[in-house]
């Protein structure tokens, strides 16, 4: 398992579109991908789970992945979260 702390720089307001794109990004990988925030560990491939988090620009989270392409999964999700869109 790989874990990486990330501070969100992408505008992640509560519109469903950025969350849906994040779920699409995570779903590209075979590994299990999680977003950890406070005491929560949410499956990043779950739209309902991701919508339950209050993700916004400047929020500090941890991206975790476990599986055969875990390095690529963490890097891909991190790139999405820090992209200035």
C-alpha positions, 0 to 999 in steps of 0.5 A: 500500500502506498499513501501520499499526503495531498493538499487539494488545489483543484476547485472541488466545490460541491458540484457533482462534476468535479467529484464525478471526474475524480471517481472516473480518474480513480476507476481507471486503476485496478488497485483499490484507491482511497481518500483519507480525511480526518478519521474517514477512509472513503473508496475513491471509486464510489461516487456516493462515498466521495460526495460525503466528504467535504472536499474543497480547495486547500483541504489536506487529505491522504491518497492511498492505493493498494494493488498492482498499479498502486503507484500509478493510481496515487500519482494519477489521483494526485495529479487530478487533485492538484491541477488548476482547472 
